Amino acid sequence: MALSISAVVLLAVIVLILIRKGGMRIPHAVVCSLLGFYLAGTSIAPSIHSSGRSLANLLSSLSF
């Protein structure tokens, strides 16, 4: 649960930065959000979730 909340916050920050920089307009952000909601209801959602979790585990294991 904490990972998904963190991912949502991170993605929201990225979208906000893109909107402010002019690379992404409000309609683009709305379409991206709708795509995310529709993907969450499909059969591919578990694959997306496990891929995100694998990426998070990979990033957390890196040491700089």
C-alpha positions as CSV (number, residue, x, y, z in Angstrom):
1,M,0.0,0.0,0.0
2,A,2.8,2.4,0.9
3,L,4.5,1.7,-2.4
4,S,1.5,2.5,-4.5
5,I,0.8,5.7,-2.6
6,S,4.4,6.7,-3.1
7,A,4.2,5.9,-6.8
8,V,1.0,7.9,-7.2
9,V,2.7,10.9,-5.4
10,L,5.8,10.6,-7.6
11,L,3.8,10.4,-10.8
12,A,1.7,13.3,-9.7
13,V,4.8,15.4,-9.1
14,I,6.2,14.5,-12.5
15,V,2.9,15.4,-14.2
16,L,2.9,18.8,-12.3
17,I,6.5,19.5,-13.5
18,L,5.6,18.7,-17.0
19,I,2.5,20.9,-16.9
20,R,4.5,23.8,-15.5
21,K,7.4,23.4,-18.0
22,G,4.9,23.5,-20.9
23,G,5.7,20.0,-22.1
24,M,2.4,18.6,-21.0
25,R,-0.9,20.5,-21.2
26,I,-3.9,20.0,-18.9
27,P,-5.8,17.9,-21.5
28,H,-2.7,15.6,-21.9
29,A,-2.6,15.1,-18.1
30,V,-6.3,14.2,-18.1
31,V,-5.9,11.7,-20.8
32,C,-2.9,10.1,-19.0
33,S,-5.0,9.9,-15.8
34,L,-7.9,8.3,-17.6
35,L,-5.5,5.8,-19.3
36,G,-4.2,4.9,-15.8
37,F,-7.7,4.3,-14.5
38,Y,-8.7,2.2,-17.5
39,L,-5.5,0.2,-17.3
40,A,-6.2,-0.5,-13.6
41,G,-9.5,-2.2,-14.5
42,T,-8.0,-4.5,-17.2
43,S,-6.5,-7.9,-17.0
44,I,-3.0,-6.4,-17.6
45,A,-3.2,-4.6,-14.2
46,P,-1.4,-7.3,-12.2
47,S,1.4,-7.4,-14.7
48,I,1.8,-3.6,-14.5
49,H,1.7,-3.8,-10.7
50,S,4.3,-6.6,-10.5
51,S,6.6,-4.7,-13.0
52,G,6.4,-1.6,-10.9
53,R,7.2,-3.5,-7.8
54,S,10.2,-5.2,-9.5
55,L,11.4,-1.8,-10.6
56,A,11.0,-0.4,-7.1
57,N,12.9,-3.3,-5.7
58,L,15.7,-2.9,-8.2
59,L,16.0,0.8,-7.5
60,S,16.0,0.3,-3.7
61,S,18.8,-2.2,-4.0
62,L,21.1,0.2,-5.9
63,S,23.8,1.8,-3.8
64,F,25.6,5.0,-4.8
